[in-house]
Amino acid sequence: MKRIIVIEDDKVLLTMYQVFLTLEGYEAVLYTTGTSILNNNFPEPDLFILDYNLPGGITGLDICRAIRKNRHLLTTPVIMISSNRVPTWQLISAGINDFMMKPFDPRKLSILIQKWLNLIK
């Protein structure tokens, strides 16, 4: 079973991710902050889904930069989902693989997840 780590501070949206990813056949590991990722205290995933705005002054871009410093996660896909428009150059420089705006269509997210997981087989 593929493991997806989701970092999202909105608890309602986090519950939606849990249900959606479980129904899609993935193991969902959920966090409301990026602290575990920054401390390298998490199970190794097959894919990350990050929110841009996170508590504590940390952004999803900061989390992705930390992920990319871990040699075991260099090729792990990262999808960012945000209600904020983020300049493409910032996404690329942080190592984000794909981006979706909130609100999003779960079917499109499913397609993106499948795309990135198939690329890393």
Backbone as a printed PyTorch tensor [residue, N CA C, xyz], in Angstrom:
tensor([[[  0.8550,  -1.1820,   0.0000],
         [  0.0000,   0.0000,   0.0000],
         [  0.8930,   1.2350,   0.0000]],

        [[  0.6100,   2.1540,  -0.8830],
         [  1.3840,   3.3960,  -0.9710],
         [  1.0050,   4.3230,   0.1870]],

        [[  2.0270,   4.9660,   0.7580],
         [  1.8270,   5.8680,   1.8970],
         [  1.9300,   7.3120,   1.4200]],

        [[  0.9330,   8.1130,   1.8010],
         [  0.9140,   9.5370,   1.4730],
         [  0.8580,  10.3310,   2.7590]],

        [[  1.8250,  11.2390,   2.9070],
         [  1.8200,  12.1450,   4.0530],
         [  1.1450,  13.4390,   3.6370]],

        [[  0.1800,  13.8640,   4.4460],
         [ -0.5400,  15.1180,   4.2000],
         [ -0.2600,  16.0560,   5.3700]],

        [[  0.1430,  17.2800,   5.0460],
         [  0.3120,  18.3100,   6.0690],
         [ -0.6670,  19.4320,   5.7440]],

        [[ -1.6720,  19.5670,   6.5980],
         [ -2.7770,  20.5180,   6.3890],
         [ -3.2830,  20.9530,   7.7550]],

        [[ -3.3670,  22.2560,   7.9980],
         [ -3.7960,  22.7270,   9.3180],
         [ -5.3110,  22.8060,   9.4840]],

        [[ -6.0620,  22.7440,   8.4060],
         [ -7.5300,  22.7660,   8.4740],
         [ -8.0090,  21.3490,   8.7970]],

        [[ -8.5560,  21.1630,   9.9960],
         [ -8.9340,  19.8210,  10.4550],
         [-10.0760,  19.2100,   9.6410]],

        [[-10.9820,  20.0380,   9.1320],
         [-12.0720,  19.5240,   8.2940],
         [-11.4950,  18.9860,   6.9880]],

        [[-10.6120,  19.7510,   6.3910],
         [ -9.9760,  19.3190,   5.1460],
         [ -9.0970,  18.0870,   5.3810]],

        [[ -8.4480,  18.0320,   6.5220],
         [ -7.6090,  16.8760,   6.8590],
         [ -8.4540,  15.6060,   6.9500]],

        [[ -9.6480,  15.7220,   7.5330],
         [-10.5630,  14.5770,   7.6020],
         [-10.9900,  14.1610,   6.1990]],

        [[-11.2380,  15.1410,   5.3310],
         [-11.6010,  14.8360,   3.9510],
         [-10.4700,  14.0730,   3.2560]],

        [[ -9.2300,  14.5160,   3.4660],
         [ -8.0870,  13.8010,   2.8960],
         [ -8.0370,  12.3570,   3.4020]],

        [[ -8.2470,  12.1750,   4.6970],
         [ -8.2050,  10.8290,   5.2920],
         [ -9.2070,   9.9080,   4.5970]],

        [[-10.4320,  10.3700,   4.4730],
         [-11.4790,   9.5580,   3.8460],
         [-11.1600,   9.3190,   2.3700]],

        [[-10.8280,  10.3730,   1.6580],
         [-10.5520,  10.2930,   0.2210],
         [ -9.3890,   9.3420,  -0.0730]],

        [[ -8.2670,   9.5390,   0.6190],
         [ -7.0830,   8.7230,   0.3400],
         [ -7.2950,   7.2670,   0.7270]],

        [[ -8.0200,   7.0270,   1.8160],
         [ -8.3130,   5.6560,   2.2290],
         [ -9.1960,   4.9680,   1.1880]],

        [[-10.2200,   5.6720,   0.7070],
         [-11.0900,   5.1080,  -0.3340],
         [-10.3270,   4.8390,  -1.6310]],

        [[ -9.2930,   5.6420,  -1.8840],
         [ -8.4720,   5.4580,  -3.0870],
         [ -7.4510,   4.3250,  -2.9120]],

        [[ -7.3540,   3.7760,  -1.6940],
         [ -6.4720,   2.6460,  -1.4620],
         [ -5.0790,   3.0040,  -0.9560]],

        [[ -4.9280,   4.2140,  -0.4220],
         [ -3.6420,   4.6570,   0.1030],
         [ -3.6660,   4.6660,   1.6320]],

        [[ -2.4830,   4.5680,   2.2160],
         [ -2.3310,   4.7970,   3.6450],
         [ -2.0890,   6.2880,   3.8320]],

        [[ -2.9530,   6.9530,   4.5570],
         [ -2.8280,   8.3930,   4.7840],
         [ -2.2220,   8.6370,   6.1520]],

        [[ -1.1180,   9.4000,   6.1720],
         [ -0.4860,   9.8120,   7.4250],
         [ -0.6750,  11.3230,   7.4950]],

        [[ -1.3830,  11.7820,   8.5260],
         [ -1.8340,  13.1700,   8.5750],
         [ -1.1390,  13.9650,   9.6690]],

        [[ -0.7780,  15.2030,   9.3240],
         [ -0.1760,  16.1320,  10.2790],
         [ -0.8220,  17.5020,  10.1110]],

        [[ -0.9530,  18.2310,  11.2290],
         [ -1.4920,  19.5950,  11.1610],
         [ -0.3810,  20.6470,  11.1530]],

        [[  0.8400,  20.2190,  11.4240],
         [  2.0000,  21.1220,  11.3520],
         [  3.1350,  20.3820,  10.6560]],

        [[  4.1760,  21.1060,  10.3250],
         [  5.3300,  20.4920,   9.6820],
         [  6.4250,  20.0830,  10.6400]],

        [[  6.1680,  20.1590,  11.9390],
         [  7.1940,  19.8980,  12.9430],
         [  7.8210,  18.5120,  12.7930]],

        [[  7.0060,  17.4780,  12.5960],
         [  7.5360,  16.1220,  12.4630],
         [  8.4490,  15.9950,  11.2530]],

        [[  8.0930,  16.6660,  10.1840],
         [  8.9030,  16.6090,   8.9700],
         [ 10.2290,  17.3230,   9.2070]],

        [[ 10.1670,  18.4870,   9.8340],
         [ 11.3870,  19.2450,  10.1000],
         [ 12.3150,  18.5020,  11.0540]],

        [[ 11.7440,  17.6870,  11.9440],
         [ 12.5430,  16.9120,  12.9020],
         [ 12.9060,  15.5240,  12.3860]],

        [[ 12.5570,  15.2450,  11.1200],
         [ 12.8090,  13.9260,  10.5190],
         [ 12.2340,  12.7960,  11.3610]],

        [[ 11.0300,  13.0220,  11.8960],
         [ 10.3720,  12.0370,  12.7410],
         [  9.0440,  11.6320,  12.1010]],

        [[  9.1320,  10.8590,  11.0150],
         [  7.9350,  10.4710,  10.2830],
         [  8.2410,   9.2100,   9.4710]],

        [[  7.1990,   8.4390,   9.1310],
         [  7.4220,   7.2600,   8.2820],
         [  7.7100,   7.7010,   6.8510]],

        [[  8.5670,   6.9840,   6.1620],
         [  8.9230,   7.3750,   4.7870],
         [  7.7220,   7.1810,   3.8590]],

        [[  7.3300,   8.2370,   3.1650],
         [  6.1500,   8.1520,   2.2980],
         [  6.5270,   7.8990,   0.8350]],

        [[  5.4890,   7.6270,   0.0550],
         [  5.6410,   7.5380,  -1.3940],
         [  5.3200,   8.8710,  -2.0540]],

        [[  4.6140,   9.7690,  -1.3130],
         [  4.2140,  11.0680,  -1.8540],
         [  3.8280,  11.9750,  -0.6920]],

        [[  4.0570,  13.2760,  -0.8590],
         [  3.6320,  14.2890,   0.1120],
         [  2.5580,  15.1680,  -0.5120]],

        [[  1.5890,  15.5820,   0.3000],
         [  0.6420,  16.6430,  -0.0710],
         [  0.7880,  17.7200,   0.9960]],

        [[  1.1420,  18.9210,   0.5750],
         [  1.4020,  20.0120,   1.5100],
         [  0.4680,  21.1810,   1.2710]],

        [[  0.0160,  21.7720,   2.3590],
         [ -0.6750,  23.0570,   2.3040],
         [  0.4030,  24.1400,   2.2700]],

        [[  0.0940,  25.2810,   1.7080],
         [  1.0670,  26.3730,   1.7020],
         [  1.1160,  27.0620,   3.0610]],

        [[ -0.0510,  27.4790,   3.5720],
         [ -0.1150,  28.1910,   4.8530],
         [ -0.1860,  27.1960,   6.0070]],

        [[  0.8310,  27.2430,   6.8510],
         [  0.8650,  26.3610,   8.0130],
         [  1.1280,  27.2010,   9.2560]],

        [[  0.7460,  26.7030,  10.4220],
         [  0.9560,  27.4820,  11.6530],
         [  2.4430,  27.6200,  11.9950]],

        [[  2.7420,  28.6440,  12.7610],
         [  4.1070,  28.8320,  13.2440],
         [  5.0220,  29.5550,  12.2710]],

        [[  4.4540,  30.1890,  11.2620],
         [  5.2810,  30.9330,  10.3200],
         [  6.0380,  30.0630,   9.3310]],

        [[  5.6870,  28.7830,   9.2580],
         [  6.3220,  27.8610,   8.3190],
         [  5.3760,  27.6720,   7.1420]],

        [[  5.9100,  27.6640,   5.9510],
         [  5.0820,  27.4220,   4.7710],
         [  5.3570,  26.0270,   4.2220]],

        [[  4.4930,  25.6070,   3.3400],
         [  4.7130,  24.3480,   2.6420],
         [  6.0110,  24.3650,   1.8500]],

        [[  6.4070,  25.5360,   1.3730],
         [  7.6880,  25.6470,   0.6590],
         [  8.8440,  25.3290,   1.6000]],

        [[  8.7690,  25.8210,   2.8410],
         [  9.8060,  25.5140,   3.8370],
         [  9.8820,  24.0120,   4.0970]],

        [[  8.7190,  23.3890,   4.2040],
         [  8.6700,  21.9470,   4.4400],
         [  9.2850,  21.2050,   3.2560]],

        [[  8.9560,  21.6220,   2.0410],
         [  9.4890,  20.9520,   0.8620],
         [ 11.0180,  21.1030,   0.8000]],

        [[ 11.5220,  22.2760,   1.1310],
         [ 12.9800,  22.4590,   1.1510],
         [ 13.6390,  21.5040,   2.1350]],

        [[ 13.0050,  21.2950,   3.2960],
         [ 13.5310,  20.3540,   4.2880],
         [ 13.4760,  18.9210,   3.7550]],

        [[ 12.3950,  18.5840,   3.0680],
         [ 12.2560,  17.2570,   2.4700],
         [ 13.3880,  17.0200,   1.4730]],

        [[ 13.6710,  17.9990,   0.6560],
         [ 14.6830,  17.8550,  -0.3990],
         [ 16.1060,  17.7640,   0.1520]],

        [[ 16.3100,  18.1630,   1.4000],
         [ 17.6300,  18.0190,   2.0220],
         [ 17.8770,  16.5930,   2.5040]],

        [[ 16.8240,  15.7890,   2.5820],
         [ 16.9300,  14.3970,   3.0130],
         [ 17.2090,  13.5400,   1.7760]],

        [[ 18.3820,  12.9270,   1.7170],
         [ 18.7800,  12.1930,   0.5100],
         [ 17.8280,  11.0440,   0.1760]],

        [[ 17.1180,  10.5040,   1.1740],
         [ 16.1690,   9.4150,   0.9270],
         [ 14.8710,   9.9200,   0.2900]],

        [[ 14.6450,  11.2230,   0.3330],
         [ 13.3830,  11.7910,  -0.1720],
         [ 13.5660,  12.6750,  -1.4030]],

        [[ 14.7590,  12.6690,  -1.9740],
         [ 15.0350,  13.5580,  -3.1120],
         [ 14.0590,  13.3820,  -4.2660]],

        [[ 13.6320,  12.1670,  -4.5140],
         [ 12.7440,  11.9170,  -5.6540],
         [ 11.2890,  11.6870,  -5.2330]],

        [[ 10.9840,  11.8370,  -3.9470],
         [  9.6060,  11.6540,  -3.4850],
         [  8.7570,  12.8160,  -3.9870]],

        [[  7.6810,  12.5410,  -4.7150],
         [  6.8500,  13.6230,  -5.2540],
         [  6.1860,  14.4550,  -4.1530]],

        [[  6.0820,  15.7470,  -4.4280],
         [  5.4290,  16.6820,  -3.5060],
         [  4.3960,  17.4760,  -4.2950]],

        [[  3.1420,  17.3940,  -3.8500],
         [  2.0480,  18.1740,  -4.4340],
         [  1.6540,  19.2300,  -3.4160]],

        [[  1.6140,  20.4760,  -3.8380],
         [  1.1680,  21.5520,  -2.9590],
         [ -0.2460,  21.9520,  -3.3610]],

        [[ -1.0900,  22.1360,  -2.3450],
         [ -2.4620,  22.5710,  -2.5660],
         [ -2.6870,  23.7930,  -1.6860]],

        [[ -3.1390,  24.8850,  -2.3060],
         [ -3.2550,  26.1280,  -1.5480],
         [ -4.3650,  27.0140,  -2.0920]],

        [[ -4.8650,  27.8630,  -1.2150],
         [ -5.8110,  28.8890,  -1.6520],
         [ -5.0450,  30.1390,  -2.1030]],

        [[ -3.7410,  30.1590,  -1.8730],
         [ -2.8830,  31.2800,  -2.2880],
         [ -2.2610,  30.9810,  -3.6400]],

        [[ -2.1690,  32.0030,  -4.4470],
         [ -1.3980,  31.8610,  -5.6850],
         [  0.0690,  31.9530,  -5.2930]],

        [[  0.8420,  30.9860,  -5.7290],
         [  2.2610,  30.9530,  -5.4160],
         [  3.0090,  31.0420,  -6.7420]],

        [[  3.9440,  31.9830,  -6.8540],
         [  4.6860,  32.1050,  -8.1100],
         [  5.3810,  30.7910,  -8.4880]],

        [[  5.3090,  30.4640,  -9.7590],
         [  5.8820,  29.2130, -10.2600],
         [  7.3550,  29.0890,  -9.9020]],

        [[  8.0960,  30.1770,  -9.9870],
         [  9.5320,  30.1000,  -9.6890],
         [  9.7750,  29.6850,  -8.2360]],

        [[  8.8830,  30.0940,  -7.3190],
         [  9.0280,  29.6810,  -5.9190],
         [  8.7470,  28.1850,  -5.7570]],

        [[  7.7420,  27.7010,  -6.4630],
         [  7.4120,  26.2720,  -6.4060],
         [  8.5740,  25.4340,  -6.9300]],

        [[  9.1070,  25.8410,  -8.0620],
         [ 10.2050,  25.0940,  -8.6780],
         [ 11.4490,  25.1380,  -7.8010]],

        [[ 11.7810,  26.3100,  -7.3020],
         [ 13.0110,  26.4250,  -6.5030],
         [ 12.9170,  25.6550,  -5.1820]],

        [[ 11.7140,  25.4640,  -4.6640],
         [ 11.5470,  24.7020,  -3.4210],
         [ 11.5270,  23.1970,  -3.6690]],

        [[ 11.2890,  22.7890,  -4.9180],
         [ 11.2390,  21.3630,  -5.2330],
         [  9.8450,  20.7780,  -5.3090]],

        [[  8.8360,  21.6420,  -5.4010],
         [  7.4470,  21.1800,  -5.5400],
         [  7.2710,  20.5730,  -6.9330]],

        [[  6.6370,  19.4010,  -7.0030],
         [  6.4290,  18.7430,  -8.2890],
         [  5.1550,  19.1940,  -8.9940]],

        [[  4.1090,  19.4980,  -8.2150],
         [  2.8420,  19.8940,  -8.8260],
         [  2.0870,  20.7810,  -7.8570]],

        [[  1.1150,  21.5420,  -8.3930],
         [  0.3900,  22.5340,  -7.6010],
         [ -1.0710,  22.5340,  -8.0080]],

        [[ -1.9560,  22.6350,  -6.9930],
         [ -3.3960,  22.7810,  -7.2330],
         [ -3.9220,  23.9080,  -6.3500]],

        [[ -4.8920,  24.6350,  -6.8750],
         [ -5.5580,  25.6920,  -6.1060],
         [ -6.7560,  25.1050,  -5.3610]],

        [[ -6.9930,  25.6320,  -4.1460],
         [ -8.2060,  25.3140,  -3.3950],
         [ -9.2880,  26.2930,  -3.8320]],

        [[-10.5240,  25.8900,  -3.8680],
         [-11.0010,  24.5160,  -3.6970],
         [-10.5980,  23.6850,  -4.9170]],

        [[-10.4340,  22.3930,  -4.7100],
         [ -9.9760,  21.5280,  -5.7880],
         [-10.9400,  20.3720,  -5.9860]],

        [[-10.8650,  19.8000,  -7.1560],
         [-11.6770,  18.6410,  -7.5120],
         [-10.8980,  17.3860,  -7.0910]],

        [[-11.4560,  16.5640,  -6.1950],
         [-10.7510,  15.3550,  -5.7610],
         [-10.3660,  14.4250,  -6.9190]],

        [[-11.1540,  14.4350,  -7.9910],
         [-10.8170,  13.5870,  -9.1420],
         [ -9.5100,  14.0440,  -9.7780]],

        [[ -9.3010,  15.3610,  -9.8320],
         [ -8.0380,  15.8770, -10.3810],
         [ -6.8730,  15.5250,  -9.4630]],

        [[ -7.1090,  15.6000,  -8.1570],
         [ -6.0550,  15.2130,  -7.2200],
         [ -5.7230,  13.7320,  -7.3900]],

        [[ -6.7250,  12.8990,  -7.5550],
         [ -6.5000,  11.4740,  -7.7680],
         [ -5.6300,  11.2310,  -8.9960]],

        [[ -5.9020,  11.9600, -10.0640],
         [ -5.1150,  11.8220, -11.2940],
         [ -3.6690,  12.2580, -11.0600]],

        [[ -3.4830,  13.3710, -10.3490],
         [ -2.1200,  13.8360, -10.0540],
         [ -1.3640,  12.8220,  -9.1990]],

        [[ -2.0110,  12.2870,  -8.1950],
         [ -1.3600,  11.2940,  -7.3340],
         [ -0.9380,  10.0850,  -8.1650]],

        [[ -1.8400,   9.5720,  -8.9800],
         [ -1.5230,   8.4180,  -9.8230],
         [ -0.3690,   8.7380, -10.7730]],

        [[ -0.3930,   9.9230, -11.3470],
         [  0.6670,  10.3380, -12.2690],
         [  2.0300,  10.2760, -11.5870]],

        [[  2.1420,  10.8980, -10.4230],
         [  3.4320,  10.9660,  -9.7510],
         [  3.8560,   9.6220,  -9.1810]],

        [[  2.9300,   8.8340,  -8.6780],
         [  3.2990,   7.5140,  -8.1620],
         [  3.7330,   6.5780,  -9.2830]],

        [[  3.1310,   6.7160, -10.4560],
         [  3.5280,   5.8920, -11.6020],
         [  4.9060,   6.3000, -12.1230]],

        [[  5.2660,   7.5600, -11.9850],
         [  6.5800,   8.0330, -12.4500],
         [  7.7160,   7.5030, -11.6010]],

        [[  7.4400,   7.1920, -10.3340],
         [  8.5260,   6.7730,  -9.4390],
         [  8.5660,   5.2680,  -9.2090]],

        [[  7.7480,   4.4970,  -9.9140],
         [  7.7210,   3.0330,  -9.6970],
         [  9.0910,   2.4270,  -9.8180]]])
